[in-house]
């Protein structure tokens, strides 16, 4: 994962108010942290609060589907090659929830039939089918769709978007996307064009190819920092990452996130930024990005150059001034700090920083 990746994702998500992309270990505990993080971000926007309850419900359904499907598959190759992925973002007048998991090819036909059946039903027919399944606890000639798919369709009031992509001889990637309108003025066609499922495919492939575990783009308020750290902490403990000291690692993560909160350029009363975490072999790469005022670049870059020079000389203790709280981050990094400044306009730049621990 290089610095260009940070700006690539930020640029793709530039107009999205909040966004979370996640690859890794899925559990009910991780779901709770993801929902905490989402709720904090949603509460920052008055126009989204009325949809919060429904949004969180659909997120939970999408997340649970990944957990349940993994349990049902029972395919050891699917578990070893973990392709599970979750995305939540707001774009325009809609929320999008995308999930990815491996599915055995022999199960595709039945699942596709169920989704197509749900998509063919109107609101009243879905309500009747839901009542039947709830009452009888099984399917009938009224339809073969599962309760989860029916519930998602009813709660979102939108068609379910999906595609299958062959992965290996006996496995395929199952991409699913749930849509939720935040304004009734937007049409079904417009909402579909805002974030087509092919974009989710692109994000998933980019994260997989660069070993990225998690991306969060949004407002880096203090309240949002803890849920992000807890999601990462849980993953480290589950994957048994003995190559790092978890407490020290979390301290560096916190300082990097706090840098965005403290020193990022405030726009519309928000500190917009992006955070990426990748793992390759025994090393973790942490990239952050945020807007910075043009007149701060000179002092910032001078300090970074000095830090990298002293790091190469193994003499970081000589630095007295801790500009932008970077000294401890530089000490913890296994490599010199990588950084770049991308011009946005005459007043601001996009600052990317990369640390390897």
C-alpha positions as CSV (number, residue, x, y, z in Angstrom):
1,X,0.0,0.0,0.0
2,X,1.6,3.2,-1.1
3,X,0.8,6.9,-0.7
4,X,-1.1,7.0,-4.0
5,X,-3.6,4.5,-2.6
6,X,-4.6,7.0,0.1
7,X,-5.4,9.7,-2.3
8,X,-7.0,7.2,-4.8
9,X,-9.6,6.2,-2.1
10,X,-10.0,9.7,-0.8
11,X,-10.6,11.1,-4.3
12,X,-13.1,8.3,-5.1
13,X,-15.0,9.1,-1.8
14,X,-14.5,12.8,-1.9
15,X,-18.2,13.7,-2.0
16,X,-19.3,11.1,0.5
17,X,-20.1,12.3,3.9
18,X,-19.1,9.1,5.7
19,X,-17.7,5.8,4.6
20,X,-16.4,2.6,6.1
21,X,-14.8,-0.3,4.3
22,X,-13.8,-3.4,6.2
23,X,-12.0,-6.7,5.3
24,X,-11.2,-9.3,8.0
25,X,-12.6,-11.1,11.0
26,X,-16.4,-10.8,11.2
27,X,-18.3,-11.3,14.5
28,X,-21.2,-9.9,16.5
29,X,-18.7,-7.9,18.6
30,X,-17.1,-6.3,15.5
31,X,-20.7,-5.5,14.3
32,X,-21.4,-3.6,17.5
33,X,-18.3,-1.5,17.1
34,X,-19.1,-0.8,13.4
35,X,-22.6,0.3,14.4
36,X,-21.2,2.5,17.2
37,X,-18.9,4.2,14.6
38,X,-21.7,4.6,12.1
39,X,-24.1,6.0,14.7
40,X,-21.6,8.6,15.8
41,X,-21.1,9.7,12.2
42,X,-24.8,9.7,11.3
43,X,-25.6,11.9,14.4
44,X,-23.4,14.6,12.8
45,X,-25.9,15.1,10.0
46,X,-29.4,16.4,10.8
47,X,-30.8,15.1,7.5
48,X,-29.7,11.5,8.3
49,X,-31.0,11.1,11.8
50,X,-34.5,10.2,10.9
51,X,-33.2,7.2,8.9
52,X,-30.7,6.1,11.5
53,X,-32.7,3.3,13.0
54,X,-33.5,1.7,9.6
55,X,-29.9,2.2,8.5
56,X,-28.5,0.5,11.5
57,X,-30.9,-2.4,11.1
58,X,-29.9,-2.9,7.4
59,X,-26.3,-2.8,8.4
60,X,-26.8,-5.4,11.0
61,X,-28.6,-7.6,8.5
62,X,-25.8,-7.3,5.9
63,X,-23.1,-8.0,8.5
64,X,-25.0,-11.0,9.9
65,X,-25.4,-12.4,6.4
66,X,-21.6,-12.6,6.1
67,X,-21.3,-14.3,9.5
68,X,-24.1,-16.8,8.8
69,X,-23.1,-17.5,5.2
70,X,-19.6,-18.3,6.4
71,X,-20.9,-20.7,9.0
72,X,-23.2,-22.4,6.5
73,X,-20.6,-22.8,3.8
74,X,-18.4,-25.0,5.8
75,X,-15.8,-24.8,3.0
76,X,-12.3,-24.8,4.4
77,X,-10.9,-23.1,1.3
78,X,-13.4,-20.3,1.7
79,X,-12.4,-19.8,5.3
80,X,-8.6,-19.9,4.6
81,X,-8.9,-17.4,1.7
82,X,-11.2,-15.0,3.6
83,X,-12.6,-12.6,1.0
84,X,-15.4,-11.3,3.3
85,X,-15.9,-7.6,2.9
86,X,-18.3,-4.9,4.2
87,X,-18.9,-1.4,2.9
88,X,-21.2,1.4,4.1
89,X,-21.3,4.8,2.6
90,X,-23.5,7.8,2.1
91,X,-23.6,9.3,-1.3
92,X,-26.0,12.1,-2.2
93,X,-29.5,11.2,-1.0
94,X,-28.8,7.6,-0.3
95,X,-27.0,5.1,1.9
96,X,-25.3,2.0,0.4
97,X,-24.4,-1.2,2.2
98,X,-22.3,-3.7,0.2
99,X,-21.1,-7.1,1.3
100,X,-18.9,-9.7,-0.3
101,X,-18.4,-13.4,0.7
102,X,-17.4,-16.6,-1.0
103,X,-20.1,-18.9,-2.0
104,X,-20.0,-22.5,-3.3
105,X,-20.9,-22.6,-7.0
106,X,-23.5,-25.3,-6.4
107,X,-25.5,-22.9,-4.2
108,X,-25.6,-20.0,-6.7
109,X,-28.7,-21.0,-8.7
110,X,-30.9,-21.3,-5.6
111,X,-29.7,-18.0,-4.1
112,X,-30.2,-16.2,-7.4
113,X,-33.7,-17.5,-7.8
114,X,-34.5,-16.3,-4.3
115,X,-33.2,-12.8,-4.9
116,X,-35.0,-12.5,-8.3
117,X,-38.2,-13.6,-6.6
118,X,-38.0,-10.9,-4.0
119,X,-37.1,-8.3,-6.6
120,X,-40.2,-9.3,-8.6
121,X,-42.7,-8.6,-5.7
122,X,-44.4,-5.4,-4.9
123,X,-44.7,-3.9,-1.4
124,X,-48.0,-5.7,-0.6
125,X,-46.8,-9.1,-1.9
126,X,-43.6,-8.8,0.2
127,X,-45.7,-8.1,3.2
128,X,-47.9,-11.2,2.6
129,X,-44.9,-13.4,2.0
130,X,-43.2,-12.1,5.1
131,X,-46.3,-12.8,7.2
132,X,-46.6,-16.3,5.8
133,X,-42.9,-17.2,6.5
134,X,-43.2,-15.7,10.0
135,X,-46.4,-17.7,10.7
136,X,-45.3,-21.1,9.2
137,X,-41.6,-20.9,9.7
138,X,-41.0,-22.3,6.2
139,X,-41.5,-21.6,2.6
140,X,-44.3,-22.7,0.4
141,X,-45.7,-22.2,-3.1
142,X,-46.0,-18.6,-2.2
143,X,-42.2,-18.3,-2.7
144,X,-38.8,-19.7,-1.9
145,X,-37.1,-16.6,-0.6
146,X,-35.6,-16.6,2.9
147,X,-36.9,-14.3,5.7
148,X,-33.6,-12.3,5.7
149,X,-33.9,-11.3,2.1
150,X,-37.6,-10.5,2.4
151,X,-37.0,-8.3,5.5
152,X,-34.1,-6.4,3.8
153,X,-36.3,-5.7,0.7
154,X,-39.2,-4.5,2.9
155,X,-37.0,-2.3,5.2
156,X,-35.1,-0.7,2.3
157,X,-38.0,-0.5,-0.1
158,X,-35.6,-1.0,-2.9
159,X,-34.5,-3.8,-5.2
160,X,-31.6,-6.0,-4.1
161,X,-28.6,-5.6,-6.3
162,X,-26.2,-8.5,-6.7
163,X,-23.7,-10.2,-8.9
164,X,-21.6,-13.4,-8.9
165,X,-18.0,-13.5,-10.1
166,X,-16.1,-16.8,-10.5
167,X,-13.3,-17.1,-8.0
168,X,-12.1,-20.7,-8.3
169,X,-13.3,-24.0,-9.7
170,X,-15.8,-24.6,-6.9
171,X,-16.2,-21.0,-5.4
172,X,-17.5,-17.6,-6.5
173,X,-17.5,-14.2,-5.0
174,X,-21.1,-13.1,-4.1
175,X,-21.5,-9.3,-4.2
176,X,-24.7,-7.9,-2.6
177,X,-25.8,-4.3,-2.2
178,X,-28.6,-2.8,-0.2
179,X,-29.9,0.8,-0.9
180,X,-31.7,3.2,1.4
181,X,-33.0,6.5,0.2
182,X,-32.8,9.5,2.5
183,X,-35.0,11.6,0.3
184,X,-38.2,10.5,-1.5
185,X,-37.4,13.0,-4.3
186,X,-34.7,10.7,-5.8
187,X,-35.9,8.1,-8.3
188,X,-34.9,4.4,-8.3
189,X,-32.9,4.9,-11.4
190,X,-31.0,7.9,-10.0
191,X,-30.2,6.0,-6.7
192,X,-28.8,3.1,-8.7
193,X,-26.5,5.3,-10.7
194,X,-25.1,7.1,-7.6
195,X,-23.1,4.0,-6.6
196,X,-23.4,1.0,-8.9
197,X,-22.4,-2.3,-7.4
198,X,-19.5,-2.4,-9.8
199,X,-17.9,0.4,-7.7
200,X,-18.1,-1.8,-4.7
201,X,-16.4,-4.6,-6.7
202,X,-13.6,-2.1,-7.6
203,X,-13.1,-1.2,-3.9
204,X,-13.0,-4.8,-2.8
205,X,-10.4,-5.8,-5.5
206,X,-8.2,-2.7,-4.7
207,X,-8.3,-3.5,-0.9
208,X,-7.6,-7.2,-1.6
209,X,-4.6,-6.5,-3.9
210,X,-3.0,-4.1,-1.4
211,X,-3.8,-6.2,1.7
212,X,-5.9,-3.4,3.2
213,X,-8.0,-4.4,6.2
214,X,-9.9,-1.3,7.0
215,X,-10.7,2.2,5.6
216,X,-12.6,4.9,7.3
217,X,-13.4,8.2,5.6
218,X,-15.3,10.9,7.4
219,X,-15.3,13.3,10.3
220,X,-12.5,12.4,12.7
221,X,-14.1,13.7,15.9
222,X,-12.9,12.4,19.2
223,X,-16.0,10.3,19.7
224,X,-15.3,8.3,16.5
225,X,-11.8,7.3,17.5
226,X,-12.5,4.7,20.1
227,X,-14.8,2.5,18.0
228,X,-12.2,2.4,15.2
229,X,-9.5,1.4,17.7
230,X,-11.7,-1.3,19.2
231,X,-12.4,-2.9,15.8
232,X,-8.7,-3.1,15.0
233,X,-7.8,-4.3,18.5
234,X,-10.3,-7.1,18.2
235,X,-8.8,-8.2,14.8
236,X,-5.3,-8.2,16.2
237,X,-6.2,-10.4,19.1
238,X,-8.2,-12.9,16.9
239,X,-5.5,-13.2,14.2
240,X,-2.9,-13.6,17.0
241,X,-0.5,-11.0,15.7
242,X,2.4,-11.7,17.9
243,X,4.8,-9.6,15.8
244,X,3.6,-6.4,17.5
245,X,2.9,-5.1,20.9
246,X,-0.8,-4.4,20.7
247,X,-0.8,-1.6,23.3
248,X,2.0,0.2,21.6
249,X,0.4,-0.3,18.2
250,X,-2.9,1.1,19.4
251,X,-1.0,4.1,20.9
252,X,0.4,4.9,17.4
253,X,-3.0,4.4,15.8
254,X,-4.5,6.8,18.2
255,X,-1.8,9.5,17.6
256,X,-2.2,9.2,13.9
257,X,-6.0,9.7,14.2
258,X,-5.6,12.5,16.7
259,X,-3.4,14.3,14.2
260,X,-6.3,14.5,11.8
261,X,-8.5,15.7,14.6
262,X,-6.0,18.3,15.9
263,X,-4.3,19.5,12.8
264,X,-6.5,18.8,9.9
265,X,-8.1,21.8,8.1
266,X,-11.7,22.3,9.3
267,X,-14.2,22.6,6.5
268,X,-17.9,23.2,7.2
269,X,-17.2,22.6,11.0
270,X,-15.8,19.1,10.3
271,X,-12.3,17.6,10.2
272,X,-12.5,15.4,7.1
273,X,-9.9,12.7,6.8
274,X,-9.2,9.1,5.8
275,X,-7.5,6.2,7.6
276,X,-6.2,3.0,6.0
277,X,-4.8,0.0,7.6
278,X,-3.0,-2.8,5.7
279,X,-1.1,-5.9,6.7
280,X,1.5,-7.8,4.8
281,X,3.5,-10.6,6.4
282,X,4.5,-9.4,9.9
283,X,4.2,-5.7,9.1
284,X,1.3,-3.2,9.3
285,X,1.1,-0.2,7.2
286,X,-1.0,2.8,8.4
287,X,-1.8,5.5,6.0
288,X,-3.7,8.7,6.9
289,X,-4.8,11.6,4.8
290,X,-6.4,15.0,5.5
291,X,-6.6,18.6,4.2
292,X,-4.0,21.0,5.3
293,X,-3.7,24.7,4.9
294,X,-1.2,25.8,2.3
295,X,0.7,28.1,4.8
296,X,1.4,25.1,7.1
297,X,3.2,23.0,4.6
298,X,6.7,24.6,4.8
299,X,7.1,24.1,8.6
300,X,5.4,20.6,8.4
301,X,7.7,19.3,5.6
302,X,10.8,20.8,7.3
303,X,10.1,18.8,10.5
304,X,9.4,15.6,8.5
305,X,12.7,15.9,6.7
306,X,14.5,16.4,10.0
307,X,12.8,13.5,11.6
308,X,13.7,11.1,8.7
309,X,17.3,12.3,8.8
310,X,17.7,11.7,12.5
311,X,15.9,8.4,12.2
312,X,18.4,7.2,9.7
313,X,21.1,8.3,12.1
314,X,19.2,6.5,14.9
315,X,19.3,9.7,16.9
316,X,15.7,10.8,17.1
317,X,16.2,11.8,20.8
318,X,18.0,15.0,19.6
319,X,14.7,16.5,18.3
320,X,13.4,18.9,20.9
321,X,10.3,20.3,19.2
322,X,7.4,17.8,18.6
323,X,5.6,19.5,15.7
324,X,2.2,17.9,14.9
325,X,3.0,15.1,17.5
326,X,5.1,13.2,15.0
327,X,8.2,12.3,17.1
328,X,6.7,9.3,18.8
329,X,5.2,8.1,15.5
330,X,8.6,8.4,13.8
331,X,10.3,6.4,16.6
332,X,7.8,3.6,16.3
333,X,8.0,3.4,12.5
334,X,10.2,0.7,11.1
335,X,10.9,2.8,8.0
336,X,11.3,6.6,7.4
337,X,8.0,8.4,7.3
338,X,6.6,8.6,3.8
339,X,4.5,11.6,2.9
340,X,3.1,13.7,0.1
341,X,1.2,16.9,-0.5
342,X,-1.4,16.9,-3.3
343,X,-2.7,20.4,-4.3
344,X,-6.5,20.7,-4.1
345,X,-6.8,24.5,-4.7
346,X,-5.0,27.7,-3.9
347,X,-5.8,27.5,-0.2
348,X,-5.5,23.8,0.7
349,X,-3.5,20.6,0.0
350,X,-4.2,17.0,0.7
351,X,-1.6,15.6,3.1
352,X,-0.8,11.8,3.1
353,X,1.3,10.1,5.7
354,X,2.4,6.5,5.8
355,X,3.9,4.6,8.8
356,X,5.1,1.0,8.9
357,X,5.1,-0.8,12.3
